Amino acid sequence: MSEMRQDIRNYIVENFLFGQDDLEDDTSFLDRGILDSTGVLYLVDHIELTYSIKVENDEMLPENLDTIKAICSYIERKQTTSAQSVKE
C-alpha cells in the first residue's frame, strides 16, 4: 500500500471511525455515512496541509473525495498539474 493511501486511511480511521478500520479502498464515505459536510472540510484541510495542494470549491465532489482510491487519484492529478505549471 502506498504511503499516501495509508495516510488517508489512517486519517479517516482515526478521525471518523474511532479506530475501527473496515474500509476497502473503494468504500464510499457518503454511502456508509462516514463523512458529513463538516467532515469533508476537515478532510480537505488535511489534504491541503499534508500534500501542499489547494482543493478548489468546485473540486469538492464525490468523484474526488468519496473513497480512499478517489482521494489518492485526485491528489496525484493535482500534484502532476502543479508540477507541470511550475515547469512552464
Kinemage of the C-alpha trace (Angstrom):
@kinemage 1
@onewidth
@group {chain A} dominant
@subgroup {mainchain}
@vectorlist {calphas} color= white
{ca met a 1} P 0.000 0.000 0.000
{ca ser a 2} L 1.346 3.382 -0.937
{ca glu a 3} L 2.320 5.844 1.762
{ca met a 4} L -0.353 8.298 0.593
{ca arg a 5} L -3.061 5.632 0.628
{ca gln a 6} L -2.035 4.583 4.131
{ca asp a 7} L -2.007 8.197 5.345
{ca ile a 8} L -5.518 8.857 4.024
{ca arg a 9} L -6.778 5.578 5.508
{ca asn a 10} L -5.220 6.380 8.887
{ca tyr a 11} L -6.718 9.883 8.875
{ca ile a 12} L -10.231 8.586 8.132
{ca val a 13} L -9.988 5.732 10.646
{ca glu a 14} L -8.581 7.873 13.459
{ca asn a 15} L -10.851 10.898 12.958
{ca phe a 16} L -14.140 9.439 11.759
{ca leu a 17} L -14.201 5.714 12.545
{ca phe a 18} L -12.625 5.881 16.010
{ca gly a 19} L -10.042 3.225 15.216
{ca gln a 20} L -12.327 0.702 13.514
{ca asp a 21} L -10.709 0.028 10.145
{ca asp a 22} L -13.084 -1.973 7.974
{ca leu a 23} L -12.622 0.175 4.873
{ca glu a 24} L -11.804 -1.004 1.416
{ca asp a 25} L -10.075 1.495 -0.881
{ca asp a 26} L -13.326 1.898 -2.822
{ca thr a 27} L -15.726 2.123 0.156
{ca ser a 28} L -17.965 5.178 -0.315
{ca phe a 29} L -17.766 7.542 2.650
{ca leu a 30} L -21.145 9.036 1.708
{ca asp a 31} L -22.946 5.710 1.282
{ca arg a 32} L -21.599 4.488 4.636
{ca gly a 33} L -22.324 7.778 6.407
{ca ile a 34} L -18.657 8.180 7.379
{ca leu a 35} L -18.302 11.831 6.331
{ca asp a 36} L -20.763 14.682 6.538
{ca ser a 37} L -20.188 18.175 5.144
{ca thr a 38} L -18.075 19.197 8.145
{ca gly a 39} L -16.044 16.008 7.873
{ca val a 40} L -15.312 16.781 4.239
{ca leu a 41} L -13.927 20.178 5.277
{ca tyr a 42} L -11.637 18.546 7.846
{ca leu a 43} L -10.502 16.026 5.245
{ca val a 44} L -9.824 18.801 2.718
{ca asp a 45} L -7.795 20.697 5.329
{ca his a 46} L -5.710 17.568 5.988
{ca ile a 47} L -5.150 17.014 2.268
{ca glu a 48} L -4.111 20.626 1.662
{ca leu a 49} L -1.695 20.723 4.603
{ca thr a 50} L -0.207 17.280 4.047
{ca tyr a 51} L 0.128 17.331 0.260
{ca ser a 52} L 0.654 21.059 -0.379
{ca ile a 53} L -2.214 21.382 -2.819
{ca lys a 54} L -5.235 23.685 -2.963
{ca val a 55} L -8.606 21.965 -3.170
{ca glu a 56} L -10.863 24.376 -5.042
{ca asn a 57} L -14.541 24.646 -4.103
{ca asp a 58} L -15.624 23.201 -7.457
{ca glu a 59} L -13.354 20.176 -6.852
{ca met a 60} L -15.114 19.156 -3.613
{ca leu a 61} L -17.042 16.444 -5.411
{ca pro a 62} L -17.710 12.804 -4.568
{ca glu a 63} L -15.661 11.687 -7.575
{ca asn a 64} L -12.632 13.351 -5.918
{ca leu a 65} L -13.262 12.799 -2.207
{ca asp a 66} L -15.664 9.892 -1.612
{ca thr a 67} L -13.227 6.969 -1.362
{ca ile a 68} L -9.597 6.415 -0.442
{ca lys a 69} L -8.905 5.447 -4.052
{ca ala a 70} L -10.597 8.607 -5.402
{ca ile a 71} L -8.710 10.850 -2.976
{ca cys a 72} L -5.337 9.382 -3.915
{ca ser a 73} L -6.098 9.737 -7.645
{ca tyr a 74} L -7.225 13.325 -7.088
{ca ile a 75} L -4.080 14.237 -5.125
{ca glu a 76} L -1.851 12.656 -7.776
{ca arg a 77} L -3.638 14.617 -10.545
{ca lys a 78} L -3.313 17.874 -8.609
{ca gln a 79} L 0.365 17.297 -7.897
{ca thr a 80} L 1.037 16.446 -11.536
{ca thr a 81} L -0.829 19.546 -12.726
{ca ser a 82} L 1.003 21.703 -10.184
{ca ala a 83} L 4.389 20.308 -11.205
{ca gln a 84} L 3.621 20.917 -14.890
{ca ser a 85} L 2.588 24.523 -14.294
{ca val a 86} L 5.821 25.179 -12.371
{ca lys a 87} L 7.857 23.903 -15.344
{ca glu a 88} L 6.074 26.275 -17.749
